[in-house]
């Protein structure tokens, strides 16, 4: 019996290793990342926007893929001003043999290392993501995560802001944003979803990962749902203007684990309580199975 259990454990171990041993290249076309930003210490600046690949360009003999943001949805209060704007966001290229991605920022002609998918536990994260050398991130752990139906390798680099770098997807902290390292009170970024070749792949295959344009401001679910306070001390109220049209509310952490799930049953309000400290994704699902993701932050 012990030998059988040992054999099963060995097979499972080999299977897990096999899932992460194949390199999954960074996308070079037909890709959309939807991002959420919240910041400003004198109020609230909440912004949702997409980054997508919009074509190729030749720089210094290398082919780069251009990144662009078509529109930014902004909600401001207090004394805050908008942080992100539509337009060109830089260009990337990858070396699949080296398993590295390089980046030229929009205001520069110099190439920077963006992602190194060969890092090991304990390695210092180098390149464009690190803006503060004295508080630089190091690789805390390495595991794998489902992207679509395939396991991709994942590096955990910052436990203060819960930042991961996912092979074939990028940094969960804004894709091309500097990491705060050990700094405090920095803005919060997250990838709400990633889509390639028309298929939602992250955080799952069911998320409605549509390109964010000005039209999305009239998204009927967005107009029907209010979440307050946000950030909060762990207690959130979700209010529906048309409760009969909403089917379910779900909260997941940034690892994709469901921490709250409730059928609304035509009730106008849903209360979410006792969320631990951190950032979460609130998903509202209507009766047509359309989804809307809203980032919520618990300061408990």
C-alpha angles and dihedrals in degrees: 000000000000090000090051092051090048091051092050091049091050092050091049091049093050090047092052092048090049090055091060101034096079114082114232109205124227112260117265099186144008093032131137128188117191113204137190125206130187124178148122123110095218096059136321130314109180117176134176121191144151131236115202139171109253104179144302135291133186116234123173091340095308128108113235130188114229120229123209141174114215099192142354123217107212135191115183135179136160114021096326129130132201116278106188129047137188119266145067114350102185136270135277137200130181137212105210093190092054091038090228136128122211129203138201109198118225093251096046143062094204122101119231132189106253104175133011110193093186096070120131131207109288095024118132115243106240135185135038096345093063113075098161114053093188092057099034122159123247128199106268098181143343126220138136136262135193113259104183102321097326129084114241126192116255133197122205107211109160127032094183093065097019094240123178131180110213122198110247093008109056137217117347087214099081099307096251101026127118113257113242090221108191095343120120134222094027122150118272123240133181140172104239092187145346125211132184130182090357094305125113107230108165137081082000141327095258100059113112097237103182124167109262111239133153088273089066089069086075093052103142094221091052091054092048099052131069124178121196145215097016116198095030142164091263099292118101132179117210111199123194122203089198106027093173089067096054121084108176145003120209133179122200131180120234090269090061096253114144109236098168133021129168139163108231097214092201092300116148095221136038121192122212114194141178098022110167120239113289145061123305139179116237110204120196116196122195128204091267088057091248111148134209122195121209123179115228128187126209117202094184 
